[in-house]
Amino acid sequence: MREGKKEQVANPMDRIIGWVWATFVITMIIMIVCSVKNGIDPGANITLLTGLPTFLTGQIMRFRPLILGGILFWVAGIAMQFTQDAAILVGLYCGAMLLGYIVPGVLLKRQEDVLRTA
């Protein structure tokens, strides 16, 4: 059992998801650097960008909560484009993080635990 946990099994889906997120991180870093250099708050654009890998991961895994999480990031990012109120911006970002990442992550973990015990 211990040896099984140490062994890494890579399948094509894992590699694709890894590359999707790697390209997201590279693009996000570039976006942050360019935004800060130009004196622009990158939060709304990063939230919009975050929808892409979240949505794609959900589609690749066929996991509806993650798909909806990606859509939620897009909606929050669009809403953030139209407000300057810091409290609203933080609320939108935190809500998107909670409902776009944390809730789907908990649901995915529960699903995995059920499959492991079956």
C-alpha positions in Angstrom: 0.0 0.0 0.0 2.8 2.4 0.9 4.6 1.7 -2.4 1.4 2.3 -4.4 1.1 5.8 -2.9 4.7 6.6 -3.8 4.4 5.5 -7.4 3.3 8.3 -9.8 1.0 7.2 -12.5 0.8 9.7 -15.4 -1.8 9.3 -18.0 -2.6 11.6 -21.0 -5.3 13.5 -19.1 -2.9 14.3 -16.3 -0.3 15.7 -18.7 -2.8 17.8 -20.6 -4.2 19.3 -17.4 -0.6 19.9 -16.2 0.2 21.8 -19.4 -3.1 23.8 -19.2 -2.2 25.0 -15.7 1.5 25.6 -16.6 0.5 27.9 -19.5 -2.0 29.6 -17.2 0.7 30.4 -14.6 3.1 31.7 -17.3 0.4 33.9 -18.8 -0.7 35.1 -15.3 2.9 36.1 -14.4 3.3 38.0 -17.7 -0.1 39.7 -17.1 0.8 40.7 -13.6 4.2 42.2 -14.6 2.7 44.1 -17.5 -0.2 45.4 -15.4 1.9 46.6 -12.5 4.4 48.2 -14.9 1.5 50.2 -16.5 -0.1 51.0 -13.1 -3.2 48.8 -13.7 -4.8 46.5 -11.1 -4.5 43.0 -12.6 -7.2 41.5 -10.3 -10.1 41.6 -12.8 -8.0 40.3 -15.7 -6.5 37.5 -13.6 -10.0 36.5 -12.5 -11.1 36.4 -16.1 -8.0 34.4 -17.1 -8.5 31.9 -14.2 -11.8 30.9 -15.8 -10.0 29.3 -18.7 -8.0 26.6 -17.0 -10.7 26.0 -14.5 -13.3 25.5 -17.2 -11.0 23.4 -19.4 -10.0 21.1 -16.4 -13.7 20.6 -15.7 -14.3 19.7 -19.3 -11.4 17.3 -19.5 -12.4 15.6 -16.3 -16.1 15.8 -17.1 -16.7 17.3 -13.7 -19.6 19.8 -13.7 -18.8 21.7 -10.5 -15.4 22.7 -12.0 -17.0 23.7 -15.3 -19.4 25.9 -13.4 -16.5 27.2 -11.4 -14.8 28.3 -14.6 -17.9 30.1 -15.7 -18.2 31.8 -12.3 -14.6 33.1 -12.7 -15.6 34.6 -16.0 -18.7 36.2 -14.6 -16.8 37.6 -11.6 -14.0 38.9 -13.8 -16.5 40.7 -16.0 -18.3 42.2 -13.0 -14.9 43.3 -11.6 -14.2 45.2 -14.8 -17.2 47.5 -14.1 -16.5 48.4 -10.4 -13.9 50.4 -8.6 -15.2 49.8 -5.1 -12.5 47.8 -3.3 -15.0 46.0 -1.0 -17.0 44.8 -4.0 -13.8 43.7 -5.8 -12.6 41.7 -2.8 -16.0 40.2 -2.4 -16.2 39.1 -6.0 -12.7 37.7 -6.0 -13.3 35.8 -2.7 -16.6 34.5 -3.8 -15.2 33.3 -7.1 -12.3 31.6 -5.3 -14.7 29.9 -2.8 -17.3 28.8 -5.3 -14.9 28.3 -8.2 -12.1 26.4 -6.5 -12.8 25.4 -3.0 -16.3 24.0 -3.3 -15.5 22.0 -6.5 -12.3 20.8 -4.8 -14.2 19.5 -1.8 -16.8 17.8 -4.0 -14.0 16.2 -6.1 -12.2 14.9 -3.0 -15.5 13.4 -1.7 -16.1 11.7 -5.0 -12.5 10.3 -5.0 -12.9 9.0 -1.5 -16.2 7.3 -2.4 -14.5 5.7 -5.4 -11.5 4.5 -3.4 -13.7 2.8 -0.7 -15.9 1.1 -3.3 
